[in-house]
Amino acid sequence: MPYPRHDQAAEYRRQAQEIRTKVQKLSIDEAREQLLGTAARLETLAEEEERKEQANNSTPRPQPDA
C-alpha cells in the first residue's frame, strides 16, 4: 500500500534515523576484524581447492592399451 507523500517522507526520515542509530554502534575495529576473518577463511578455502586439484593431478591415470 503506497504511503501518502507526507507519510512517505516521515518513513524515509524514520529509516534514516534508524541507520544513524546503528552506525553509532558500529566499531571500525570490529568491522576490520570481521573482514580480516572473512579474508582468512577465503584464503583457507583457496588453499584447500589447490590441494584438491594437486591431488587430482597427481593421481595416476590408467594408460590406454596400445
N, CA, C and O atoms as a MOPAC input file, in Angstrom:
PM7 MOZYME 1SCF
protein

 N      0.85900 1    -1.18000 1     0.00000 1
 C      0.00000 1     0.00000 1     0.00000 1
 C      0.90000 1     1.23600 1     0.00000 1
 O      1.71700 1     1.39900 1     0.90600 1
 N      0.76200 1     2.10900 1    -1.00300 1
 C      1.61700 1     3.29400 1    -1.06300 1
 C      1.26600 1     4.29200 1     0.04100 1
 O      0.10800 1     4.44100 1     0.43100 1
 N      2.30200 1     4.96500 1     0.52800 1
 C      2.11500 1     5.99100 1     1.54600 1
 C      1.73200 1     7.30100 1     0.86500 1
 O      2.16900 1     7.57400 1    -0.25300 1
 N      0.90100 1     8.12400 1     1.54900 1
 C      0.75100 1     9.49800 1     1.05700 1
 C      2.11400 1    10.17800 1     1.13300 1
 O      2.95600 1     9.77700 1     1.93700 1
 N      2.34500 1    11.19300 1     0.31700 1
 C      3.66200 1    11.84300 1     0.24400 1
 C      4.19600 1    12.23500 1     1.61300 1
 O      5.36700 1    11.99200 1     1.90300 1
 N      3.37800 1    12.82800 1     2.45200 1
 C      3.83800 1    13.26400 1     3.77500 1
 C      4.27200 1    12.05900 1     4.60800 1
 O      5.31000 1    12.10300 1     5.26700 1
 N      3.48000 1    10.98300 1     4.58100 1
 C      3.81000 1     9.79400 1     5.36100 1
 C      5.07300 1     9.11300 1     4.81400 1
 O      5.86900 1     8.57900 1     5.58700 1
 N      5.25900 1     9.13000 1     3.49500 1
 C      6.45100 1     8.53000 1     2.90300 1
 C      7.69900 1     9.29100 1     3.35000 1
 O      8.72300 1     8.68800 1     3.67100 1
 N      7.60100 1    10.61300 1     3.36500 1
 C      8.72700 1    11.42400 1     3.83600 1
 C      9.04400 1    11.08000 1     5.28800 1
 O     10.21300 1    10.97100 1     5.65900 1
 N      8.01900 1    10.91100 1     6.10500 1
 C      8.23100 1    10.55200 1     7.50600 1
 C      8.87300 1     9.17100 1     7.61600 1
 O      9.73000 1     8.94500 1     8.47100 1
 N      8.45900 1     8.26000 1     6.75500 1
 C      9.04600 1     6.91400 1     6.76300 1
 C     10.52200 1     6.97300 1     6.36200 1
 O     11.35200 1     6.30100 1     6.97500 1
 N     10.85600 1     7.75900 1     5.35100 1
 C     12.25200 1     7.92400 1     4.96200 1
 C     13.07300 1     8.49800 1     6.11200 1
 O     14.19400 1     8.05800 1     6.36500 1
 N     12.50900 1     9.48000 1     6.80300 1
 C     13.22800 1    10.07900 1     7.93800 1
 C     13.39400 1     9.08100 1     9.07200 1
 O     14.43800 1     9.04500 1     9.72400 1
 N     12.37200 1     8.27200 1     9.30700 1
 C     12.45600 1     7.25000 1    10.35400 1
 C     13.56500 1     6.25100 1    10.01900 1
 O     14.36700 1     5.88700 1    10.87900 1
 N     13.60000 1     5.81200 1     8.75300 1
 C     14.63100 1     4.86900 1     8.34200 1
 C     16.02300 1     5.49800 1     8.41200 1
 O     16.98000 1     4.83700 1     8.81500 1
 N     16.14200 1     6.75500 1     8.02700 1
 C     17.42800 1     7.45700 1     8.10500 1
 C     17.89900 1     7.51800 1     9.55500 1
 O     19.08000 1     7.30200 1     9.82600 1
 N     17.00800 1     7.80500 1    10.47800 1
 C     17.38400 1     7.86700 1    11.88600 1
 C     17.76600 1     6.49100 1    12.40900 1
 O     18.69700 1     6.36400 1    13.20400 1
 N     17.05900 1     5.47300 1    11.97200 1
 C     17.38000 1     4.11000 1    12.37900 1
 C     18.80300 1     3.74100 1    11.92700 1
 O     19.55700 1     3.11600 1    12.67300 1
 N     19.15200 1     4.13200 1    10.71300 1
 C     20.50100 1     3.87100 1    10.20500 1
 C     21.53100 1     4.64600 1    11.01500 1
 O     22.57400 1     4.09800 1    11.37300 1
 N     21.25400 1     5.90800 1    11.30700 1
 C     22.19400 1     6.69500 1    12.11300 1
 C     22.43800 1     6.05300 1    13.47100 1
 O     23.56800 1     6.01900 1    13.95700 1
 N     21.37800 1     5.54600 1    14.07400 1
 C     21.49800 1     4.88900 1    15.37800 1
 C     22.38300 1     3.65800 1    15.27400 1
 O     23.23200 1     3.42300 1    16.13500 1
 N     22.18400 1     2.86300 1    14.21100 1
 C     23.00100 1     1.66700 1    14.01700 1
 C     24.45600 1     2.02700 1    13.76100 1
 O     25.35700 1     1.36100 1    14.27100 1
 N     24.69300 1     3.06100 1    12.98400 1
 C     26.06100 1     3.47100 1    12.65900 1
 C     26.82000 1     3.86800 1    13.91500 1
 O     28.01000 1     3.57800 1    14.04400 1
 N     26.13800 1     4.52800 1    14.83700 1
 C     26.80300 1     4.94900 1    16.07800 1
 C     27.29900 1     3.75300 1    16.87700 1
 O     28.25200 1     3.87100 1    17.64700 1
 N     26.65800 1     2.60100 1    16.69700 1
 C     27.04200 1     1.40400 1    17.44400 1
 C     28.14900 1     0.61400 1    16.75200 1
 O     28.75500 1    -0.27000 1    17.35800 1
 N     28.41000 1     0.92800 1    15.49200 1
 C     29.44200 1     0.19900 1    14.75800 1
 C     30.83100 1     0.60100 1    15.22500 1
 O     31.08500 1     1.74200 1    15.61000 1
 N     31.70300 1    -0.36800 1    15.17700 1
 C     33.10600 1    -0.12200 1    15.50800 1
 C     33.93400 1    -0.40600 1    14.26500 1
 O     33.80600 1    -1.46600 1    13.65400 1
 N     34.77700 1     0.54100 1    13.89700 1
 C     35.66500 1     0.33400 1    12.74700 1
 C     36.54600 1    -0.88300 1    13.00600 1
 O     36.75100 1    -1.70500 1    12.11300 1
 N     37.06200 1    -0.99800 1    14.21500 1
 C     37.92400 1    -2.12900 1    14.55100 1
 C     37.17800 1    -3.45000 1    14.41200 1
 O     37.72200 1    -4.43300 1    13.90800 1
 N     35.93600 1    -3.46000 1    14.86000 1
 C     35.13200 1    -4.67500 1    14.77800 1
 C     34.89600 1    -5.04800 1    13.32000 1
 O     35.03000 1    -6.21300 1    12.94800 1
 N     34.54800 1    -4.07300 1    12.49900 1
 C     34.32400 1    -4.32600 1    11.07700 1
 C     35.61000 1    -4.81600 1    10.41800 1
 O     35.57900 1    -5.73300 1     9.59700 1
 N     36.73600 1    -4.21000 1    10.77200 1
 C     38.03700 1    -4.61200 1    10.21800 1
 C     38.32700 1    -6.06900 1    10.58100 1
 O     38.74600 1    -6.85100 1     9.72800 1
 N     38.10600 1    -6.42900 1    11.83700 1
 C     38.36100 1    -7.80400 1    12.28000 1
 C     37.46100 1    -8.79000 1    11.54900 1
 O     37.90300 1    -9.87700 1    11.17500 1
 N     36.20500 1    -8.41900 1    11.34300 1
 C     35.29500 1    -9.30900 1    10.61600 1
 C     35.75600 1    -9.50200 1     9.17500 1
 O     35.73000 1   -10.61800 1     8.65700 1
 N     36.17200 1    -8.43100 1     8.53600 1
 C     36.63800 1    -8.52900 1     7.14900 1
 C     37.92900 1    -9.33600 1     7.06300 1
 O     38.09000 1   -10.14900 1     6.15300 1
 N     38.84400 1    -9.12300 1     7.99500 1
 C     40.08000 1    -9.90200 1     8.00100 1
 C     39.79000 1   -11.38800 1     8.23500 1
 O     40.43500 1   -12.25200 1     7.64000 1
 N     38.83500 1   -11.67100 1     9.08900 1
 C     38.43700 1   -13.06000 1     9.32400 1
 C     37.85300 1   -13.69100 1     8.07500 1
 O     38.14900 1   -14.84400 1     7.76000 1
 N     37.03500 1   -12.95100 1     7.37200 1
 C     36.45700 1   -13.44800 1     6.12300 1
 C     37.54700 1   -13.69100 1     5.09300 1
 O     37.53700 1   -14.71400 1     4.40800 1
 N     38.48900 1   -12.75700 1     4.97800 1
 C     39.60100 1   -12.92500 1     4.03600 1
 C     40.41300 1   -14.16900 1     4.38900 1
 O     40.80800 1   -14.92000 1     3.49700 1
 N     40.66200 1   -14.39400 1     5.65500 1
 C     41.42500 1   -15.56500 1     6.08200 1
 C     40.67600 1   -16.84900 1     5.72700 1
 O     41.28900 1   -17.81100 1     5.26300 1
 N     39.35300 1   -16.87600 1     5.94100 1
 C     38.57100 1   -18.05800 1     5.58900 1
 C     38.60900 1   -18.31200 1     4.09000 1
 O     38.68400 1   -19.46200 1     3.65800 1
 N     38.55900 1   -17.25000 1     3.29300 1
 C     38.63000 1   -17.40200 1     1.84300 1
 C     39.99700 1   -17.93200 1     1.41300 1
 O     40.07700 1   -18.76500 1     0.51100 1
 N     41.06300 1   -17.46300 1     2.04200 1
 C     42.40100 1   -17.97300 1     1.73400 1
 C     42.48700 1   -19.45900 1     2.06300 1
 O     43.07000 1   -20.23200 1     1.30100 1
 N     41.91100 1   -19.86200 1     3.19200 1
 C     41.90100 1   -21.27300 1     3.57800 1
 C     41.15300 1   -22.10400 1     2.55000 1
 O     41.61300 1   -23.17800 1     2.16300 1
 N     40.01100 1   -21.61900 1     2.11000 1
 C     39.23900 1   -22.32900 1     1.08900 1
 C     40.02200 1   -22.43100 1    -0.21900 1
 O     39.99300 1   -23.47000 1    -0.87900 1
 N     40.71700 1   -21.36600 1    -0.59500 1
 C     41.52500 1   -21.38400 1    -1.81300 1
 C     42.62800 1   -22.43000 1    -1.70300 1
 O     42.87400 1   -23.17300 1    -2.65300 1
 N     43.29500 1   -22.49400 1    -0.55100 1
 C     44.35600 1   -23.47300 1    -0.34300 1
 C     43.80900 1   -24.89800 1    -0.40600 1
 O     44.45100 1   -25.78600 1    -0.96700 1
 N     42.62600 1   -25.11700 1     0.16900 1
 C     42.00800 1   -26.44300 1     0.11200 1
 C     41.71500 1   -26.83200 1    -1.33400 1
 O     41.94900 1   -27.97300 1    -1.73200 1
 N     41.20600 1   -25.89300 1    -2.11500 1
 C     40.91600 1   -26.16800 1    -3.52300 1
 C     42.19300 1   -26.50400 1    -4.28600 1
 O     42.19500 1   -27.41400 1    -5.11400 1
 N     43.27200 1   -25.78300 1    -4.01800 1
 C     44.54800 1   -26.05500 1    -4.68800 1
 C     45.06700 1   -27.44100 1    -4.32200 1
 O     45.58100 1   -28.16000 1    -5.17900 1
 N     44.93300 1   -27.82000 1    -3.03900 1
 C     45.36700 1   -29.16000 1    -2.62000 1
 C     44.54400 1   -30.23600 1    -3.31600 1
 O     45.08800 1   -31.25500 1    -3.74200 1
 N     43.23800 1   -30.01700 1    -3.43600 1
 C     42.38000 1   -30.99100 1    -4.12500 1
 C     42.81400 1   -31.13300 1    -5.58200 1
 O     42.91100 1   -32.24400 1    -6.10300 1
 N     43.07300 1   -30.00200 1    -6.23600 1
 C     43.48000 1   -30.04100 1    -7.63200 1
 C     44.81700 1   -30.75200 1    -7.78800 1
 O     44.98800 1   -31.54900 1    -8.71100 1
 N     45.76200 1   -30.47500 1    -6.90300 1
 C     47.06300 1   -31.14100 1    -6.97200 1
 C     46.90300 1   -32.64600 1    -6.76700 1
 O     47.55800 1   -33.44200 1    -7.44000 1
 N     46.03500 1   -33.03100 1    -5.83900 1
 C     45.79800 1   -34.44700 1    -5.58500 1
 C     45.17900 1   -35.11200 1    -6.81300 1
 O     45.54500 1   -36.23300 1    -7.16700 1
 N     44.24900 1   -34.42300 1    -7.45600 1
 C     43.62000 1   -34.98400 1    -8.66000 1
 C     44.61700 1   -35.10200 1    -9.79700 1
 O     44.56100 1   -36.05500 1   -10.57300 1
 N     45.52700 1   -34.14800 1    -9.90500 1
 C     46.51100 1   -34.17600 1   -10.98400 1
 C     47.61900 1   -35.18900 1   -10.72800 1
 O     48.25600 1   -35.65000 1   -11.67600 1
 N     47.86200 1   -35.54300 1    -9.48300 1
 C     48.94300 1   -36.47900 1    -9.18300 1
 C     48.45500 1   -37.92300 1    -9.13900 1
 O     49.26400 1   -38.84100 1    -9.00400 1
 N     47.15400 1   -38.13500 1    -9.25000 1
 C     46.62400 1   -39.49500 1    -9.24900 1
 C     46.98700 1   -40.16200 1   -10.56600 1
 O     46.69100 1   -39.62700 1   -11.63400 1
 N     47.63000 1   -41.33100 1   -10.49900 1
 C     47.97800 1   -41.99600 1   -11.75300 1
 C     46.72800 1   -42.36500 1   -12.52600 1
 O     45.76600 1   -42.89700 1   -11.97200 1
 N     46.76000 1   -42.07600 1   -13.80200 1
 C     45.63400 1   -42.40300 1   -14.66600 1
 C     45.96100 1   -43.69300 1   -15.42000 1
 O     47.10400 1   -43.91000 1   -15.82400 1
 N     44.96700 1   -44.53600 1   -15.60500 1
 C     45.24700 1   -45.76700 1   -16.35300 1
 C     45.65900 1   -45.43600 1   -17.77400 1
 O     45.08800 1   -44.55600 1   -18.41800 1
 N     46.67500 1   -46.16700 1   -18.25500 1
 C     47.15600 1   -45.97400 1   -19.61700 1
 C     46.29500 1   -46.80400 1   -20.56300 1
 O     45.97600 1   -47.95600 1   -20.26900 1
 N     45.92400 1   -46.22300 1   -21.68600 1
 C     45.14000 1   -46.99800 1   -22.65600 1
 C     46.00300 1   -48.12500 1   -23.25100 1
 O     47.21300 1   -47.97800 1   -23.42500 1
 N     45.35700 1   -49.22600 1   -23.54900 1
 C     46.07200 1   -50.34600 1   -24.17600 1
 C     46.53400 1   -49.94600 1   -25.56400 1
 O     45.77000 1   -49.36700 1   -26.33600 1
 N     47.78900 1   -50.25600 1   -25.88300 1
 C     48.33900 1   -49.87100 1   -27.19100 1
 C     48.20500 1   -50.97000 1   -28.20600 1
 O     48.61800 1   -50.80400 1   -29.35400 1

